[in-house]
């Protein structure tokens, strides 16, 4: 199996006000096309771990590999490019720019990466919207679409640079069960049809049970 993401002996300490060992010797791998969820009570370190895995937090001990390349110790500049190119994010809140259209929102990360012409980016963005069955919303303002649709737009935006992995922090946390189910089905489809890896932090047990594997955390450790 091809490994997309690997954490090796990750330790994290919060120094203030007193030293606190928040992540303890975390090691695991995620393979290509694998759909993995992370569960655990609030405060167990899930979000802190995701912050490290997504290269946003570089203050940790241990090693992080993306596509079998060590990225621990890379410069902030290099990490910004890696993050933009290889990692797609879906959060609990969609963080769409309400005055922009759906299409413009989806195009943003690709414009930032700057590897393609605007015309090519627009074509890609419409393709992502089509995969998620929301191409009819392309020219609507983000403020004019429903909550469930906004989360789909956020997923399309996460897909625009054809990332190696999608990371989600409670992506169904704000949705009713119908829309949460929709999001799960989209993720599953991406995993199966696009061979995309997904790592999703969730409190939703029904969601987690249907993923390929659950990583359970407690007090900063992986317990299963």
C-alpha positions in Angstrom: 0.0 0.0 0.0 1.1 3.5 -0.8 1.4 5.7 2.3 0.2 9.2 2.0 0.7 10.5 5.5 2.8 9.1 8.4 3.3 10.4 11.9 6.3 9.0 13.8 6.6 9.5 17.5 4.9 12.9 17.6 5.2 14.6 21.0 3.8 18.0 21.8 4.2 20.1 24.9 2.5 23.3 25.9 5.0 25.3 27.8 2.8 27.9 29.5 1.7 28.4 32.3 3.4 25.1 33.2 4.7 22.4 31.0 1.9 20.1 29.8 2.5 17.0 27.7 -0.4 17.2 25.3 0.5 14.6 22.6 2.3 11.5 23.7 4.3 9.5 21.2 1.7 9.5 18.4 2.5 7.1 15.5 0.3 6.0 12.6 0.0 5.9 8.8 -2.7 6.7 6.3 -2.7 4.9 3.0 -3.8 6.2 -0.4 -7.6 6.0 -0.7 -8.1 5.3 3.0 -10.9 7.0 4.9 -9.9 7.4 8.5 -11.7 9.1 11.4 -10.2 10.3 14.7 -12.4 10.1 17.8 -12.0 11.0 21.5 -13.4 13.2 24.2 -12.9 17.0 24.1 -9.5 17.9 25.2 -7.8 14.6 24.3 -5.6 16.3 21.7 -7.4 15.6 18.4 -7.5 19.1 17.1 -3.9 19.7 18.3 -2.8 16.6 16.4 -4.7 17.8 13.3 -3.0 21.2 13.5 0.4 19.4 13.5 -0.5 17.0 10.7 -1.7 19.9 8.6 1.7 21.6 8.9 0.2 24.6 10.7 2.0 23.9 13.9 5.7 23.1 13.7 6.5 23.2 17.4 6.6 19.4 18.1 9.0 16.6 18.5 9.0 13.6 16.1 8.7 13.2 12.4 6.0 13.9 9.9 6.0 12.5 6.3 3.8 13.4 3.4 4.0 11.2 0.3 7.0 9.5 2.0 8.9 12.7 2.2 10.0 14.1 5.6 8.5 17.6 6.0 9.4 18.1 9.6 11.9 21.0 9.7 11.0 22.5 6.4 10.8 26.3 6.2 7.4 28.1 6.7 7.5 29.1 3.1 8.0 25.6 1.8 5.3 24.3 4.2 2.8 26.9 2.9 3.3 25.6 -0.6 3.1 21.9 0.5 -0.1 22.6 2.5 -1.8 24.5 -0.3 -0.9 21.9 -2.9 -1.2 18.6 -1.0 -3.7 19.1 1.8 -7.4 20.0 1.4 -9.2 21.3 4.5 -12.8 21.1 5.5 -13.8 22.6 8.9 -16.9 22.7 11.0 -17.5 26.3 9.7 -17.3 26.6 5.9 -15.3 29.9 6.0 -16.6 31.0 2.6 -16.3 34.6 1.5 -20.0 35.6 1.4 -19.7 38.4 -1.1 -17.9 36.1 -3.6 -19.7 33.6 -5.9 -19.6 29.9 -5.2 -17.2 29.5 -8.2 -14.9 32.2 -7.0 -14.7 30.7 -3.6 -13.7 27.3 -5.0 -11.1 28.9 -7.3 -9.3 30.8 -4.5 -6.7 28.1 -3.3 -5.7 27.4 -6.9 -5.2 31.1 -7.6 -3.1 31.3 -4.5 -1.0 28.3 -5.7 -0.6 30.0 -9.1 0.3 27.0 -11.1 -2.5 27.3 -13.7 -4.2 30.0 -15.8 -7.4 31.5 -14.5 -9.3 29.8 -17.4 -7.9 26.4 -16.4 -8.7 27.0 -12.8 -12.3 28.0 -13.6 -12.7 24.8 -15.7 -11.3 22.7 -12.7 -13.6 24.5 -10.3 -16.7 23.7 -12.4 -15.6 20.1 -12.6 -15.3 19.9 -8.8 -18.8 21.5 -8.4 -20.1 18.9 -10.9 -18.6 16.0 -8.9 -20.5 17.3 -5.9 -23.7 18.0 -7.8 -23.8 21.7 -7.2 -22.6 23.2 -10.5 -26.0 24.9 -10.8 -24.9 27.1 -7.9 -21.7 28.3 -9.5 -22.7 31.9 -10.0 -24.7 32.4 -6.9 -23.2 34.3 -4.0 -22.0 32.1 -1.2 -24.4 34.0 1.1 -27.3 32.8 -1.0 -26.9 29.0 -0.6 -28.1 26.7 2.2 -25.9 25.4 5.1 -25.6 21.9 3.5 -24.7 23.5 0.2 -22.1 25.7 1.8 -20.4 22.7 3.2 -20.3 21.1 -0.3 -18.8 24.3 -1.7 -16.2 24.1 1.1 -15.4 20.5 0.0 -15.1 21.5 -3.6 -12.7 24.3 -2.5 -10.7 21.7 -0.6 -10.4 19.5 -3.8 -9.4 22.3 -6.2 -5.6 21.6 -6.1 -6.1 17.8 -6.3 -4.6 17.2 -2.8 -3.1 14.0 -1.6 -5.3 14.1 1.5 -8.4 15.8 2.8 -8.3 16.7 6.5 -11.5 17.6 8.3 -12.1 19.1 11.7 -15.7 18.2 12.7 -17.0 18.8 9.1 -20.5 17.6 10.0 -20.5 19.3 13.5 -22.9 22.1 12.3 -25.1 20.0 10.1 -28.4 18.2 10.6 -28.4 14.4 10.2 -29.6 14.6 6.5 -26.7 17.0 5.5 -24.2 15.1 7.7 -25.1 12.0 5.8 -24.6 13.8 2.5 -21.2 14.9 3.5 -20.3 11.3 4.6 -21.4 10.0 1.2 -19.4 12.6 -0.6 -16.3 11.7 1.4 -16.9 8.0 0.8 -17.3 8.5 -2.9 -14.0 10.5 -3.1 -12.2 7.8 -1.3 -13.6 5.0 -3.5 -13.8 6.7 -6.9 -11.0 9.3 -6.7 -8.7 7.2 -4.5 -8.4 10.1 -2.2 -7.2 9.8 1.4 -9.3 11.4 4.2 -8.6 12.0 7.8 -11.6 13.4 9.7 -11.8 14.4 13.4 -15.3 13.8 14.5 -17.6 13.5 17.5 -20.2 11.8 15.4 -20.1 8.1 16.2 -22.4 7.1 13.3 -20.1 8.9 10.9 -16.9 7.3 12.4 -18.3 3.8 12.4 -18.8 3.9 8.6 -15.2 5.0 7.9 -12.5 2.4 7.0 -10.8 2.8 10.4 -11.2 4.7 13.6 -8.2 6.1 15.5 -9.3 6.6 19.1 -7.5 9.1 21.3 -7.4 9.5 25.1 -5.3 11.9 27.1 -3.0 12.7 24.2 -2.4 9.0 23.3 -3.7 6.7 20.6 -5.5 3.9 22.5 -6.8 2.0 19.5 
